[in-house]
Amino acid sequence: GVLLISACNLYKRHLSTEAINQSDSKLSTKAKTKELSKDVRDKIVDLHKAGMGYRSIAKQLDEVSTVGAIIRKWKKQKITVNLPRSGAPCKISPCGVSTVMRIVRNQPSTTQEDLVNDLLAAGTIVTKKTIGNTLCGEGLKSCSARK
């Protein structure tokens, strides 16, 4: 009984990893981006106007989930552009971000407190949390120094 169950589990595990590997190979052919360009959105709408269905458009352009959303938005609002999202404005300007990144690159051991003080001297009031979020957004993570 136990041997049969473990063999069955191994077989299931083999099947699931095989399915994952197959799906990875399908996904790896295309780079992941956040939004579709205006050209691709317009092409989707043009193909829809020409009478093509969602699935055939998705198969042709290799954009599966967004085709329906783009066409629905076009039918409702008659636009296909990417509109700006709502949200709080950035506290640190792009120039400030590049300054912070330059300081961190030149002195990796600098603290978030030092960066807050540097920006304060430049006239920008931010918190340590904002600095941490900015560094994270730029691909860096903060670490604690060894004691």
N, C-alpha and C positions, 0 to 999 in steps of 0.2 A: 504494500500500500504506500509506504513512505517513499520507496524508490520510484514508483510510478508518478507520484505527485512531483518529486523533485525533477524527474526527467521532463514532465509536462511543463514545469515552470521554466526549465532551461530552454525548451523549445519556444515557449511564448516570448522569453527574453530575447532569443535569437531573432524571432520574427519582428519584434518591436525595434531592435537595433537595426535590422535590415531595412525596415520602413523608414526609420530616421535617416539612415545613410542615403537612401534613394531620394528622400525629400530634400536633404542637404545638397545633393548633386543638382537637383532641379533649381534650387534657390541660388546656388552659387554662381549661376550664369549671369546674373544681373545685380548691379550694385544697388544698395538700398539708399533711397533718398527720402527726405522729409516730405516734399511736395512735388507735384508734377509741374513741368514748365507750361507756360502759356501756349506754346505751339502744340504740345501733346493734348492739352485740354481742348483747344480749338479743333484738332484733328478728330478727337472723340465725338464732339458735337457734329462735325461735318459728316462723319460716318453714320451717325444716328439719323441725321436728316436724309441721308441717302437710302435709309431703310434697313440698315444692318441692326441686328439684335445686340443686347448687352454682351452675351457670351462670345459672339463672333468678334466683336470689337475688342473685348478683353484678350481673346486668343491672338488676334492680329497684332495688338500693341503690347501684349505681355503685361497689362495692368489690370488685375482681376477685380479687387474690391472697390476701387475708386471710380470705375466707369459709371456704375449706377448713380453714385452720389453726384458726380459731375453733371450727368444728364438731368437729374432731378433739379439741381441748382439752376441749370440753364433754363429749364422749362418754367421754373418759378420766378427767377429774377432776371433772366435774359443776359446774364454775365457769366464769364468763365474765369475771371481773374482771381488771384489769391488775395483776399482781403486781409488787412491787419487784424490780429487778435486783440481782444481786450486784455488788460493786465496792468500791473503797476509799471511806471516808467523805470528805466535802469538808473540806479543811483550813481554808478561809476561810468563816466564817459569812455568811449573807445580809447581815447588818449590816456586816460587814467588806467585802463586795463593794461595797455601796452607798457605803461610805466611800472605797474605792479609786476607784470611778467618779467620785465627786464631786471628789476631788483631781485626777484626770486631766482632768476637764472644766474645772476652774478653772485648772489649770496644765498645758497640753498638753506642755510641754517637760520635765516631771518624769521622772526615770529610774526604772527598776524597782528599783534599789538604794535610792532614796529611799522608794519605796513599801514595800519590805521593812522598812526602818528604822521607818517610821510604824506598821506593823502590829506590829513587835516592841515598840514603846513601848506599844501597846495590849494586849500580852500574847499575841499570836499569832505563832508561829514558822513562817515560810514561806520558800521559796527564790524566786530571781528567775524560775525556770522556772514555778513555780506562779502567780506574778503574771502572767507572759506568757500562760499558759493561761487564767487568769481573764479577762484583757482580751480575749483572742480569743473566749472564750465569750460575752462581752458585746457582741461585734461590732466591737471595735477591733483594730487590728494595730499592732505596735510597729515603729518605723522608727528608723534610725540618724540622728543629727544630721549636718548637713553640716559638713565640716571647713573 
